[in-house]
Amino acid sequence: MGRLGKPLGRAIRRRRQELGLSQEALGLLAEVHWTYISQLERGVKSPTLRVIEDLAEALQIEVSVLMQRAEHE
């Protein structure tokens, strides 16, 4: 996993919680399984760019902002 894997997962979790979404709800919005969301948040899996784009849209945040948040985690 790259150096942003775990920080990106933490940024996704933090934004999801800010919006009051469960992993299941985020998975439905981003069209990925909730267990994949869990794996991303724990830094077990690395998302593709397409998944990052889908997650950012579901999280109502720009990809660049999500990545900045990950860099500061």
N, CA, C and O atoms as a Tripos MOL2 file, in Angstrom:
@<TRIPOS>MOLECULE
protein
  292   291    73     0     0
PROTEIN
NO_CHARGES

@<TRIPOS>ATOM
      1 N           0.8500   -1.1690    0.0000 N.3       1 MET1
      2 CA          0.0000    0.0000    0.0000 C.3       1 MET1
      3 C           0.8940    1.2290    0.0000 C.2       1 MET1
      4 O           1.9220    1.2620    0.6760 O.2       1 MET1
      5 N           0.4960    2.2340   -0.7600 N.am      2 GLY2
      6 CA          1.2550    3.4700   -0.8370 C.3       2 GLY2
      7 C           1.1740    4.2700    0.4550 C.2       2 GLY2
      8 O           0.4580    3.9060    1.3870 O.2       2 GLY2
      9 N           1.9120    5.3490    0.4910 N.am      3 ARG3
     10 CA          1.9880    6.1320    1.7220 C.3       3 ARG3
     11 C           0.6890    6.8430    2.0580 C.2       3 ARG3
     12 O           0.4980    7.2500    3.2040 O.2       3 ARG3
     13 N          -0.2170    7.0050    1.0880 N.am      4 LEU4
     14 CA         -1.4910    7.6720    1.3660 C.3       4 LEU4
     15 C          -2.6170    6.7030    1.6860 C.2       4 LEU4
     16 O          -3.7310    7.1430    1.9700 O.2       4 LEU4
     17 N          -2.3680    5.4060    1.6500 N.am      5 GLY5
     18 CA         -3.4280    4.4160    1.8640 C.3       5 GLY5
     19 C          -4.1840    4.5940    3.1620 C.2       5 GLY5
     20 O          -5.4000    4.7850    3.1510 O.2       5 GLY5
     21 N          -3.4840    4.5350    4.2780 N.am      6 LYS6
     22 CA         -4.1550    4.6670    5.5770 C.3       6 LYS6
     23 C          -4.6630    6.0830    5.8130 C.2       6 LYS6
     24 O          -5.7840    6.2460    6.2940 O.2       6 LYS6
     25 N          -3.8780    7.1230    5.4900 N.am      7 PRO7
     26 CA         -4.4130    8.4760    5.6670 C.3       7 PRO7
     27 C          -5.6570    8.7430    4.8060 C.2       7 PRO7
     28 O          -6.5810    9.4300    5.2410 O.2       7 PRO7
     29 N          -5.6740    8.1980    3.5890 N.am      8 LEU8
     30 CA         -6.8610    8.3650    2.7410 C.3       8 LEU8
     31 C          -8.0550    7.6660    3.3820 C.2       8 LEU8
     32 O          -9.1640    8.2020    3.3910 O.2       8 LEU8
     33 N          -7.8280    6.4890    3.9090 N.am      9 GLY9
     34 CA         -8.9050    5.7710    4.5940 C.3       9 GLY9
     35 C          -9.4460    6.5550    5.7720 C.2       9 GLY9
     36 O         -10.6580    6.6010    5.9870 O.2       9 GLY9
     37 N          -8.5520    7.1790    6.5430 N.am     10 ARG10
     38 CA         -8.9950    7.9860    7.6800 C.3      10 ARG10
     39 C          -9.7620    9.2150    7.2140 C.2      10 ARG10
     40 O         -10.7340    9.6160    7.8550 O.2      10 ARG10
     41 N          -9.3350    9.8200    6.1010 N.am     11 ALA11
     42 CA        -10.0360   10.9830    5.5580 C.3      11 ALA11
     43 C         -11.4360   10.5950    5.0760 C.2      11 ALA11
     44 O         -12.3940   11.3440    5.2690 O.2      11 ALA11
     45 N         -11.5480    9.4400    4.4580 N.am     12 ILE12
     46 CA        -12.8580    8.9450    4.0100 C.3      12 ILE12
     47 C         -13.7550    8.7170    5.2220 C.2      12 ILE12
     48 O         -14.9100    9.1440    5.2320 O.2      12 ILE12
     49 N         -13.2270    8.0480    6.2420 N.am     13 ARG13
     50 CA        -14.0200    7.7790    7.4500 C.3      13 ARG13
     51 C         -14.4800    9.0760    8.1100 C.2      13 ARG13
     52 O         -15.6450    9.2110    8.4850 O.2      13 ARG13
     53 N         -13.5570   10.0280    8.2490 N.am     14 ARG14
     54 CA        -13.8930   11.2930    8.9060 C.3      14 ARG14
     55 C         -15.0060   12.0270    8.1570 C.2      14 ARG14
     56 O         -15.9540   12.5200    8.7690 O.2      14 ARG14
     57 N         -14.8830   12.0980    6.8100 N.am     15 ARG15
     58 CA        -15.9110   12.7850    6.0180 C.3      15 ARG15
     59 C         -17.2390   12.0380    6.0900 C.2      15 ARG15
     60 O         -18.3000   12.6530    6.1940 O.2      15 ARG15
     61 N         -17.1760   10.7170    6.0330 N.am     16 ARG16
     62 CA        -18.4100    9.9120    6.1300 C.3      16 ARG16
     63 C         -19.1170   10.1990    7.4470 C.2      16 ARG16
     64 O         -20.3360   10.3690    7.4790 O.2      16 ARG16
     65 N         -18.3570   10.2520    8.5210 N.am     17 GLN17
     66 CA        -18.9300   10.5180    9.8390 C.3      17 GLN17
     67 C         -19.4600   11.9520    9.9420 C.2      17 GLN17
     68 O         -20.4790   12.1900   10.5900 O.2      17 GLN17
     69 N         -18.7700   12.9070    9.3040 N.am     18 GLU18
     70 CA        -19.2520   14.2910    9.2740 C.3      18 GLU18
     71 C         -20.6420   14.3630    8.6610 C.2      18 GLU18
     72 O         -21.4830   15.1540    9.0890 O.2      18 GLU18
     73 N         -20.8730   13.5290    7.6540 N.am     19 LEU19
     74 CA        -22.1640   13.5150    6.9600 C.3      19 LEU19
     75 C         -23.1880   12.6090    7.6370 C.2      19 LEU19
     76 O         -24.3470   12.5590    7.2260 O.2      19 LEU19
     77 N         -22.7600   11.9000    8.6650 N.am     20 GLY20
     78 CA        -23.6650   11.0080    9.3770 C.3      20 GLY20
     79 C         -24.0420    9.7710    8.5860 C.2      20 GLY20
     80 O         -25.1330    9.2270    8.7540 O.2      20 GLY20
     81 N         -23.1380    9.3270    7.7230 N.am     21 LEU21
     82 CA        -23.4090    8.1520    6.8910 C.3      21 LEU21
     83 C         -22.7920    6.9010    7.5030 C.2      21 LEU21
     84 O         -21.7060    6.9490    8.0790 O.2      21 LEU21
     85 N         -23.4850    5.8020    7.3730 N.am     22 SER22
     86 CA        -22.9040    4.5090    7.7380 C.3      22 SER22
     87 C         -22.0400    4.0370    6.5680 C.2      22 SER22
     88 O         -22.1170    4.5860    5.4690 O.2      22 SER22
     89 N         -21.2280    3.0300    6.8090 N.am     23 GLN23
     90 CA        -20.4470    2.4470    5.7130 C.3      23 GLN23
     91 C         -21.3780    1.8840    4.6510 C.2      23 GLN23
     92 O         -21.1030    1.9880    3.4560 O.2      23 GLN23
     93 N         -22.4630    1.2980    5.0820 N.am     24 GLU24
     94 CA        -23.4280    0.7400    4.1300 C.3      24 GLU24
     95 C         -24.0400    1.8360    3.2630 C.2      24 GLU24
     96 O         -24.1630    1.6720    2.0490 O.2      24 GLU24
     97 N         -24.4240    2.9560    3.8820 N.am     25 ALA25
     98 CA        -25.0230    4.0570    3.1250 C.3      25 ALA25
     99 C         -24.0230    4.6280    2.1250 C.2      25 ALA25
    100 O         -24.3770    4.8960    0.9770 O.2      25 ALA25
    101 N         -22.7810    4.8140    2.5540 N.am     26 LEU26
    102 CA        -21.7550    5.3230    1.6350 C.3      26 LEU26
    103 C         -21.5330    4.3340    0.4930 C.2      26 LEU26
    104 O         -21.3840    4.7340   -0.6620 O.2      26 LEU26
    105 N         -21.5100    3.0660    0.8140 N.am     27 GLY27
    106 CA        -21.3550    2.0490   -0.2210 C.3      27 GLY27
    107 C         -22.4560    2.1130   -1.2590 C.2      27 GLY27
    108 O         -22.1990    1.9850   -2.4560 O.2      27 GLY27
    109 N         -23.6780    2.3110   -0.8020 N.am     28 LEU28
    110 CA        -24.8070    2.4280   -1.7380 C.3      28 LEU28
    111 C         -24.6580    3.6530   -2.6260 C.2      28 LEU28
    112 O         -24.8890    3.5810   -3.8320 O.2      28 LEU28
    113 N         -24.2710    4.7810   -2.0320 N.am     29 LEU29
    114 CA        -24.1130    6.0160   -2.8050 C.3      29 LEU29
    115 C         -22.9810    5.9180   -3.8160 C.2      29 LEU29
    116 O         -23.0930    6.4260   -4.9310 O.2      29 LEU29
    117 N         -21.8890    5.2640   -3.4260 N.am     30 ALA30
    118 CA        -20.7140    5.1520   -4.3030 C.3      30 ALA30
    119 C         -20.7410    3.8910   -5.1650 C.2      30 ALA30
    120 O         -19.8550    3.6750   -5.9920 O.2      30 ALA30
    121 N         -21.7580    3.0690   -4.9670 N.am     31 GLU31
    122 CA        -21.9390    1.8270   -5.7190 C.3      31 GLU31
    123 C         -20.7740    0.8510   -5.5300 C.2      31 GLU31
    124 O         -20.2750    0.2470   -6.4790 O.2      31 GLU31
    125 N         -20.3610    0.7230   -4.2570 N.am     32 VAL32
    126 CA        -19.3820   -0.3010   -3.8690 C.3      32 VAL32
    127 C         -19.9100   -0.9870   -2.6160 C.2      32 VAL32
    128 O         -20.7400   -0.4230   -1.9020 O.2      32 VAL32
    129 N         -19.4410   -2.1850   -2.3480 N.am     33 HIS33
    130 CA        -19.9240   -2.9360   -1.1900 C.3      33 HIS33
    131 C         -19.4120   -2.2950    0.0950 C.2      33 HIS33
    132 O         -18.2990   -1.7710    0.1360 O.2      33 HIS33
    133 N         -20.2260   -2.3420    1.1330 N.am     34 TRP34
    134 CA        -19.8500   -1.7050    2.3990 C.3      34 TRP34
    135 C         -18.5950   -2.3150    3.0020 C.2      34 TRP34
    136 O         -17.8530   -1.6310    3.7070 O.2      34 TRP34
    137 N         -18.3460   -3.6060    2.7340 N.am     35 THR35
    138 CA        -17.1270   -4.2080    3.2760 C.3      35 THR35
    139 C         -15.8830   -3.6190    2.6100 C.2      35 THR35
    140 O         -14.8160   -3.5580    3.2220 O.2      35 THR35
    141 N         -16.0230   -3.1910    1.3650 N.am     36 TYR36
    142 CA        -14.9220   -2.5230    0.6710 C.3      36 TYR36
    143 C         -14.6510   -1.1640    1.3170 C.2      36 TYR36
    144 O         -13.4960   -0.7650    1.4690 O.2      36 TYR36
    145 N         -15.7180   -0.4530    1.6980 N.am     37 ILE37
    146 CA        -15.5720    0.8190    2.4120 C.3      37 ILE37
    147 C         -14.7840    0.5720    3.7000 C.2      37 ILE37
    148 O         -13.8690    1.3280    4.0260 O.2      37 ILE37
    149 N         -15.1370   -0.4740    4.4200 N.am     38 SER38
    150 CA        -14.4390   -0.8190    5.6590 C.3      38 SER38
    151 C         -12.9570   -1.0750    5.3860 C.2      38 SER38
    152 O         -12.0960   -0.6010    6.1280 O.2      38 SER38
    153 N         -12.6620   -1.8150    4.3340 N.am     39 GLN39
    154 CA        -11.2740   -2.1220    3.9950 C.3      39 GLN39
    155 C         -10.5030   -0.8610    3.6090 C.2      39 GLN39
    156 O          -9.3330   -0.7140    3.9630 O.2      39 GLN39
    157 N         -11.1520    0.0430    2.8870 N.am     40 LEU40
    158 CA        -10.5130    1.3040    2.5230 C.3      40 LEU40
    159 C         -10.2120    2.1270    3.7700 C.2      40 LEU40
    160 O          -9.1080    2.6510    3.9230 O.2      40 LEU40
    161 N         -11.1840    2.2380    4.6480 N.am     41 GLU41
    162 CA        -11.0220    3.0480    5.8480 C.3      41 GLU41
    163 C          -9.9210    2.5160    6.7650 C.2      41 GLU41
    164 O          -9.2690    3.2860    7.4700 O.2      41 GLU41
    165 N          -9.7190    1.2150    6.7540 N.am     42 ARG42
    166 CA         -8.6630    0.6060    7.5800 C.3      42 ARG42
    167 C          -7.3170    0.5640    6.8700 C.2      42 ARG42
    168 O          -6.3150    0.1620    7.4610 O.2      42 ARG42
    169 N          -7.2900    0.9790    5.6000 N.am     43 GLY43
    170 CA         -6.0410    0.9690    4.8510 C.3      43 GLY43
    171 C          -5.6330   -0.3950    4.3540 C.2      43 GLY43
    172 O          -4.4700   -0.6160    4.0130 O.2      43 GLY43
    173 N          -6.5890   -1.3220    4.3080 N.am     44 VAL44
    174 CA         -6.3130   -2.6830    3.8440 C.3      44 VAL44
    175 C          -6.3050   -2.7440    2.3180 C.2      44 VAL44
    176 O          -5.5220   -3.4880    1.7280 O.2      44 VAL44
    177 N          -7.1660   -1.9700    1.6880 N.am     45 LYS45
    178 CA         -7.2750   -1.9210    0.2260 C.3      45 LYS45
    179 C          -6.9390   -0.5240   -0.2600 C.2      45 LYS45
    180 O          -7.1000    0.4590    0.4630 O.2      45 LYS45
    181 N          -6.4640   -0.4520   -1.5080 N.am     46 SER46
    182 CA         -6.1940    0.8170   -2.1690 C.3      46 SER46
    183 C          -7.2320    1.0190   -3.2700 C.2      46 SER46
    184 O          -7.3970    0.1480   -4.1240 O.2      46 SER46
    185 N          -7.9280    2.1470   -3.2640 N.am     47 PRO47
    186 CA         -8.9550    2.3650   -4.2850 C.3      47 PRO47
    187 C          -8.3460    2.7900   -5.6160 C.2      47 PRO47
    188 O          -7.2650    3.3780   -5.6600 O.2      47 PRO47
    189 N          -9.0520    2.4860   -6.6910 N.am     48 THR48
    190 CA         -8.6710    2.9990   -8.0040 C.3      48 THR48
    191 C          -9.0870    4.4680   -8.0760 C.2      48 THR48
    192 O          -9.8280    4.9560   -7.2220 O.2      48 THR48
    193 N          -8.6090    5.1530   -9.0860 N.am     49 LEU49
    194 CA         -8.9940    6.5530   -9.2710 C.3      49 LEU49
    195 C         -10.5000    6.6740   -9.4710 C.2      49 LEU49
    196 O         -11.1220    7.6080   -8.9660 O.2      49 LEU49
    197 N         -11.0780    5.7480  -10.1930 N.am     50 ARG50
    198 CA        -12.5250    5.7910  -10.4130 C.3      50 ARG50
    199 C         -13.2770    5.6700   -9.0850 C.2      50 ARG50
    200 O         -14.2430    6.3980   -8.8560 O.2      50 ARG50
    201 N         -12.8490    4.7700   -8.2200 N.am     51 VAL51
    202 CA        -13.4940    4.6070   -6.9160 C.3      51 VAL51
    203 C         -13.3200    5.8750   -6.0820 C.2      51 VAL51
    204 O         -14.2500    6.3030   -5.3990 O.2      51 VAL51
    205 N         -12.1300    6.4750   -6.1360 N.am     52 ILE52
    206 CA        -11.9100    7.7250   -5.4070 C.3      52 ILE52
    207 C         -12.8730    8.7940   -5.9040 C.2      52 ILE52
    208 O         -13.4530    9.5330   -5.1080 O.2      52 ILE52
    209 N         -13.0410    8.8760   -7.2080 N.am     53 GLU53
    210 CA        -13.9840    9.8520   -7.7780 C.3      53 GLU53
    211 C         -15.4110    9.5630   -7.3180 C.2      53 GLU53
    212 O         -16.1370   10.4850   -6.9460 O.2      53 GLU53
    213 N         -15.8180    8.3040   -7.3400 N.am     54 ASP54
    214 CA        -17.1760    7.9270   -6.9110 C.3      54 ASP54
    215 C         -17.3740    8.2110   -5.4250 C.2      54 ASP54
    216 O         -18.4320    8.6890   -5.0170 O.2      54 ASP54
    217 N         -16.3630    7.9170   -4.6210 N.am     55 LEU55
    218 CA        -16.4590    8.1850   -3.1850 C.3      55 LEU55
    219 C         -16.5400    9.6790   -2.9200 C.2      55 LEU55
    220 O         -17.3450   10.1240   -2.1020 O.2      55 LEU55
    221 N         -15.7090   10.4570   -3.6090 N.am     56 ALA56
    222 CA        -15.7310   11.9070   -3.4140 C.3      56 ALA56
    223 C         -17.1030   12.4720   -3.7540 C.2      56 ALA56
    224 O         -17.6210   13.3210   -3.0290 O.2      56 ALA56
    225 N         -17.6870   12.0140   -4.8370 N.am     57 GLU57
    226 CA        -19.0270   12.4780   -5.2110 C.3      57 GLU57
    227 C         -20.0380   12.0920   -4.1310 C.2      57 GLU57
    228 O         -20.8630   12.9140   -3.7320 O.2      57 GLU57
    229 N         -19.9770   10.8710   -3.6670 N.am     58 ALA58
    230 CA        -20.9000   10.4070   -2.6340 C.3      58 ALA58
    231 C         -20.6930   11.1650   -1.3230 C.2      58 ALA58
    232 O         -21.6370   11.3710   -0.5610 O.2      58 ALA58
    233 N         -19.4550   11.5740   -1.0670 N.am     59 LEU59
    234 CA        -19.1270   12.2990    0.1550 C.3      59 LEU59
    235 C         -19.2960   13.8120   -0.0030 C.2      59 LEU59
    236 O         -19.0210   14.5790    0.9210 O.2      59 LEU59
    237 N         -19.7500   14.2260   -1.1850 N.am     60 GLN60
    238 CA        -20.0100   15.6440   -1.4690 C.3      60 GLN60
    239 C         -18.7650   16.4990   -1.2310 C.2      60 GLN60
    240 O         -18.8070   17.5230   -0.5500 O.2      60 GLN60
    241 N         -17.6570   16.0400   -1.8150 N.am     61 ILE61
    242 CA        -16.3750   16.7110   -1.6390 C.3      61 ILE61
    243 C         -15.5740   16.5470   -2.9310 C.2      61 ILE61
    244 O         -15.7060   15.5330   -3.6160 O.2      61 ILE61
    245 N         -14.7580   17.5240   -3.2630 N.am     62 GLU62
    246 CA        -13.8970   17.4190   -4.4350 C.3      62 GLU62
    247 C         -12.7740   16.4110   -4.1530 C.2      62 GLU62
    248 O         -12.3120   16.2790   -3.0200 O.2      62 GLU62
    249 N         -12.3510   15.7130   -5.1920 N.am     63 VAL63
    250 CA        -11.2630   14.7480   -5.0500 C.3      63 VAL63
    251 C         -10.0260   15.4410   -4.4800 C.2      63 VAL63
    252 O          -9.3530   14.8960   -3.6060 O.2      63 VAL63
    253 N          -9.7330   16.6300   -4.9720 N.am     64 SER64
    254 CA         -8.5390   17.3440   -4.5120 C.3      64 SER64
    255 C          -8.6230   17.6650   -3.0200 C.2      64 SER64
    256 O          -7.6150   17.5980   -2.3170 O.2      64 SER64
    257 N          -9.8000   18.0070   -2.5380 N.am     65 VAL65
    258 CA         -9.9760   18.3120   -1.1190 C.3      65 VAL65
    259 C          -9.8320   17.0380   -0.2910 C.2      65 VAL65
    260 O          -9.2140   17.0510    0.7740 O.2      65 VAL65
    261 N         -10.4000   15.9450   -0.7790 N.am     66 LEU66
    262 CA        -10.2700   14.6740   -0.0850 C.3      66 LEU66
    263 C          -8.7930   14.2690    0.0250 C.2      66 LEU66
    264 O          -8.3490   13.8020    1.0730 O.2      66 LEU66
    265 N          -8.0490   14.4510   -1.0520 N.am     67 MET67
    266 CA         -6.6270   14.1030   -1.0470 C.3      67 MET67
    267 C          -5.8480   15.0300   -0.1120 C.2      67 MET67
    268 O          -4.9330   14.5800    0.5780 O.2      67 MET67
    269 N          -6.1980   16.3110   -0.0810 N.am     68 GLN68
    270 CA         -5.5410   17.2420    0.8600 C.3      68 GLN68
    271 C          -5.7840   16.8120    2.2940 C.2      68 GLN68
    272 O          -4.8810   16.8420    3.1300 O.2      68 GLN68
    273 N          -7.0160   16.4140    2.5640 N.am     69 ARG69
    274 CA         -7.3270   15.9380    3.9140 C.3      69 ARG69
    275 C          -6.5020   14.7060    4.2600 C.2      69 ARG69
    276 O          -6.0360   14.5550    5.3890 O.2      69 ARG69
    277 N          -6.3260   13.8290    3.2810 N.am     70 ALA70
    278 CA         -5.5220   12.6260    3.5120 C.3      70 ALA70
    279 C          -4.0720   12.9950    3.8130 C.2      70 ALA70
    280 O          -3.4350   12.3760    4.6650 O.2      70 ALA70
    281 N          -3.5540   13.9980    3.1170 N.am     71 GLU71
    282 CA         -2.1650   14.4170    3.3320 C.3      71 GLU71
    283 C          -1.9580   14.9750    4.7280 C.2      71 GLU71
    284 O          -0.8480   14.9370    5.2580 O.2      71 GLU71
    285 N          -3.0330   15.4980    5.3310 N.am     72 HIS72
    286 CA         -2.9240   16.1170    6.6650 C.3      72 HIS72
    287 C          -3.3530   15.1840    7.7820 C.2      72 HIS72
    288 O          -3.4020   15.5930    8.9420 O.2      72 HIS72
    289 N          -3.6620   13.9420    7.4550 N.am     73 GLU73
    290 CA         -4.0560   12.9630    8.4750 C.3      73 GLU73
    291 C          -2.8320   12.4730    9.2200 C.2      73 GLU73
    292 O          -2.9490   11.6420   10.1210 O.2      73 GLU73
@<TRIPOS>BOND
     1     1     2 1
     2     2     3 1
     3     3     4 2
     4     3     5 am
     5     5     6 1
     6     6     7 1
     7     7     8 2
     8     7     9 am
     9     9    10 1
    10    10    11 1
    11    11    12 2
    12    11    13 am
    13    13    14 1
    14    14    15 1
    15    15    16 2
    16    15    17 am
    17    17    18 1
    18    18    19 1
    19    19    20 2
    20    19    21 am
    21    21    22 1
    22    22    23 1
    23    23    24 2
    24    23    25 am
    25    25    26 1
    26    26    27 1
    27    27    28 2
    28    27    29 am
    29    29    30 1
    30    30    31 1
    31    31    32 2
    32    31    33 am
    33    33    34 1
    34    34    35 1
    35    35    36 2
    36    35    37 am
    37    37    38 1
    38    38    39 1
    39    39    40 2
    40    39    41 am
    41    41    42 1
    42    42    43 1
    43    43    44 2
    44    43    45 am
    45    45    46 1
    46    46    47 1
    47    47    48 2
    48    47    49 am
    49    49    50 1
    50    50    51 1
    51    51    52 2
    52    51    53 am
    53    53    54 1
    54    54    55 1
    55    55    56 2
    56    55    57 am
    57    57    58 1
    58    58    59 1
    59    59    60 2
    60    59    61 am
    61    61    62 1
    62    62    63 1
    63    63    64 2
    64    63    65 am
    65    65    66 1
    66    66    67 1
    67    67    68 2
    68    67    69 am
    69    69    70 1
    70    70    71 1
    71    71    72 2
    72    71    73 am
    73    73    74 1
    74    74    75 1
    75    75    76 2
    76    75    77 am
    77    77    78 1
    78    78    79 1
    79    79    80 2
    80    79    81 am
    81    81    82 1
    82    82    83 1
    83    83    84 2
    84    83    85 am
    85    85    86 1
    86    86    87 1
    87    87    88 2
    88    87    89 am
    89    89    90 1
    90    90    91 1
    91    91    92 2
    92    91    93 am
    93    93    94 1
    94    94    95 1
    95    95    96 2
    96    95    97 am
    97    97    98 1
    98    98    99 1
    99    99   100 2
   100    99   101 am
   101   101   102 1
   102   102   103 1
   103   103   104 2
   104   103   105 am
   105   105   106 1
   106   106   107 1
   107   107   108 2
   108   107   109 am
   109   109   110 1
   110   110   111 1
   111   111   112 2
   112   111   113 am
   113   113   114 1
   114   114   115 1
   115   115   116 2
   116   115   117 am
   117   117   118 1
   118   118   119 1
   119   119   120 2
   120   119   121 am
   121   121   122 1
   122   122   123 1
   123   123   124 2
   124   123   125 am
   125   125   126 1
   126   126   127 1
   127   127   128 2
   128   127   129 am
   129   129   130 1
   130   130   131 1
   131   131   132 2
   132   131   133 am
   133   133   134 1
   134   134   135 1
   135   135   136 2
   136   135   137 am
   137   137   138 1
   138   138   139 1
   139   139   140 2
   140   139   141 am
   141   141   142 1
   142   142   143 1
   143   143   144 2
   144   143   145 am
   145   145   146 1
   146   146   147 1
   147   147   148 2
   148   147   149 am
   149   149   150 1
   150   150   151 1
   151   151   152 2
   152   151   153 am
   153   153   154 1
   154   154   155 1
   155   155   156 2
   156   155   157 am
   157   157   158 1
   158   158   159 1
   159   159   160 2
   160   159   161 am
   161   161   162 1
   162   162   163 1
   163   163   164 2
   164   163   165 am
   165   165   166 1
   166   166   167 1
   167   167   168 2
   168   167   169 am
   169   169   170 1
   170   170   171 1
   171   171   172 2
   172   171   173 am
   173   173   174 1
   174   174   175 1
   175   175   176 2
   176   175   177 am
   177   177   178 1
   178   178   179 1
   179   179   180 2
   180   179   181 am
   181   181   182 1
   182   182   183 1
   183   183   184 2
   184   183   185 am
   185   185   186 1
   186   186   187 1
   187   187   188 2
   188   187   189 am
   189   189   190 1
   190   190   191 1
   191   191   192 2
   192   191   193 am
   193   193   194 1
   194   194   195 1
   195   195   196 2
   196   195   197 am
   197   197   198 1
   198   198   199 1
   199   199   200 2
   200   199   201 am
   201   201   202 1
   202   202   203 1
   203   203   204 2
   204   203   205 am
   205   205   206 1
   206   206   207 1
   207   207   208 2
   208   207   209 am
   209   209   210 1
   210   210   211 1
   211   211   212 2
   212   211   213 am
   213   213   214 1
   214   214   215 1
   215   215   216 2
   216   215   217 am
   217   217   218 1
   218   218   219 1
   219   219   220 2
   220   219   221 am
   221   221   222 1
   222   222   223 1
   223   223   224 2
   224   223   225 am
   225   225   226 1
   226   226   227 1
   227   227   228 2
   228   227   229 am
   229   229   230 1
   230   230   231 1
   231   231   232 2
   232   231   233 am
   233   233   234 1
   234   234   235 1
   235   235   236 2
   236   235   237 am
   237   237   238 1
   238   238   239 1
   239   239   240 2
   240   239   241 am
   241   241   242 1
   242   242   243 1
   243   243   244 2
   244   243   245 am
   245   245   246 1
   246   246   247 1
   247   247   248 2
   248   247   249 am
   249   249   250 1
   250   250   251 1
   251   251   252 2
   252   251   253 am
   253   253   254 1
   254   254   255 1
   255   255   256 2
   256   255   257 am
   257   257   258 1
   258   258   259 1
   259   259   260 2
   260   259   261 am
   261   261   262 1
   262   262   263 1
   263   263   264 2
   264   263   265 am
   265   265   266 1
   266   266   267 1
   267   267   268 2
   268   267   269 am
   269   269   270 1
   270   270   271 1
   271   271   272 2
   272   271   273 am
   273   273   274 1
   274   274   275 1
   275   275   276 2
   276   275   277 am
   277   277   278 1
   278   278   279 1
   279   279   280 2
   280   279   281 am
   281   281   282 1
   282   282   283 1
   283   283   284 2
   284   283   285 am
   285   285   286 1
   286   286   287 1
   287   287   288 2
   288   287   289 am
   289   289   290 1
   290   290   291 1
   291   291   292 2
@<TRIPOS>SUBSTRUCTURE
     1 MET1         2 RESIDUE 1 A MET
     2 GLY2         6 RESIDUE 1 A GLY
     3 ARG3        10 RESIDUE 1 A ARG
     4 LEU4        14 RESIDUE 1 A LEU
     5 GLY5        18 RESIDUE 1 A GLY
     6 LYS6        22 RESIDUE 1 A LYS
     7 PRO7        26 RESIDUE 1 A PRO
     8 LEU8        30 RESIDUE 1 A LEU
     9 GLY9        34 RESIDUE 1 A GLY
    10 ARG10       38 RESIDUE 1 A ARG
    11 ALA11       42 RESIDUE 1 A ALA
    12 ILE12       46 RESIDUE 1 A ILE
    13 ARG13       50 RESIDUE 1 A ARG
    14 ARG14       54 RESIDUE 1 A ARG
    15 ARG15       58 RESIDUE 1 A ARG
    16 ARG16       62 RESIDUE 1 A ARG
    17 GLN17       66 RESIDUE 1 A GLN
    18 GLU18       70 RESIDUE 1 A GLU
    19 LEU19       74 RESIDUE 1 A LEU
    20 GLY20       78 RESIDUE 1 A GLY
    21 LEU21       82 RESIDUE 1 A LEU
    22 SER22       86 RESIDUE 1 A SER
    23 GLN23       90 RESIDUE 1 A GLN
    24 GLU24       94 RESIDUE 1 A GLU
    25 ALA25       98 RESIDUE 1 A ALA
    26 LEU26      102 RESIDUE 1 A LEU
    27 GLY27      106 RESIDUE 1 A GLY
    28 LEU28      110 RESIDUE 1 A LEU
    29 LEU29      114 RESIDUE 1 A LEU
    30 ALA30      118 RESIDUE 1 A ALA
    31 GLU31      122 RESIDUE 1 A GLU
    32 VAL32      126 RESIDUE 1 A VAL
    33 HIS33      130 RESIDUE 1 A HIS
    34 TRP34      134 RESIDUE 1 A TRP
    35 THR35      138 RESIDUE 1 A THR
    36 TYR36      142 RESIDUE 1 A TYR
    37 ILE37      146 RESIDUE 1 A ILE
    38 SER38      150 RESIDUE 1 A SER
    39 GLN39      154 RESIDUE 1 A GLN
    40 LEU40      158 RESIDUE 1 A LEU
    41 GLU41      162 RESIDUE 1 A GLU
    42 ARG42      166 RESIDUE 1 A ARG
    43 GLY43      170 RESIDUE 1 A GLY
    44 VAL44      174 RESIDUE 1 A VAL
    45 LYS45      178 RESIDUE 1 A LYS
    46 SER46      182 RESIDUE 1 A SER
    47 PRO47      186 RESIDUE 1 A PRO
    48 THR48      190 RESIDUE 1 A THR
    49 LEU49      194 RESIDUE 1 A LEU
    50 ARG50      198 RESIDUE 1 A ARG
    51 VAL51      202 RESIDUE 1 A VAL
    52 ILE52      206 RESIDUE 1 A ILE
    53 GLU53      210 RESIDUE 1 A GLU
    54 ASP54      214 RESIDUE 1 A ASP
    55 LEU55      218 RESIDUE 1 A LEU
    56 ALA56      222 RESIDUE 1 A ALA
    57 GLU57      226 RESIDUE 1 A GLU
    58 ALA58      230 RESIDUE 1 A ALA
    59 LEU59      234 RESIDUE 1 A LEU
    60 GLN60      238 RESIDUE 1 A GLN
    61 ILE61      242 RESIDUE 1 A ILE
    62 GLU62      246 RESIDUE 1 A GLU
    63 VAL63      250 RESIDUE 1 A VAL
    64 SER64      254 RESIDUE 1 A SER
    65 VAL65      258 RESIDUE 1 A VAL
    66 LEU66      262 RESIDUE 1 A LEU
    67 MET67      266 RESIDUE 1 A MET
    68 GLN68      270 RESIDUE 1 A GLN
    69 ARG69      274 RESIDUE 1 A ARG
    70 ALA70      278 RESIDUE 1 A ALA
    71 GLU71      282 RESIDUE 1 A GLU
    72 HIS72      286 RESIDUE 1 A HIS
    73 GLU73      290 RESIDUE 1 A GLU
